Amino acid sequence: MNDLGKYVLYFIMGGSIVSFSTYLGSQGKSFLAAMASTFPAITGVTFILLYISGGGVTTVDYPWTVYVVAMIMGIPRLGFWPAMAGSLVLYMGCVGLVKLVLR
């Protein structure tokens, strides 16, 4: 499969997951929406695609757990937007820290 074909496949896979999660959330099924968007199989597919595309180092540089835990703890305490901003800043800080440690 050429590069364009791979990226189209990645786009379809990711878009399908996001669309399915959004659909479930709009139907008032927030628990199922959360499960669909954070289910470990999705993370597993992401890790596999990262590994195939960039190798082990690329996969290690993906500290998603920090982001997810910060969102789960932050939304009830801070609200959605502050939790989202804080989680992204924390995530990017962890990516930078991992890069420094792995050098």
Summary of the structure (lengths in Angstrom):
residues: 103
radius of gyration: 15.5
end to end distance: 32.2
largest distance: 46.3
contacts: 248
relative contact order: 0.08
helix: 88%
strand: 0%
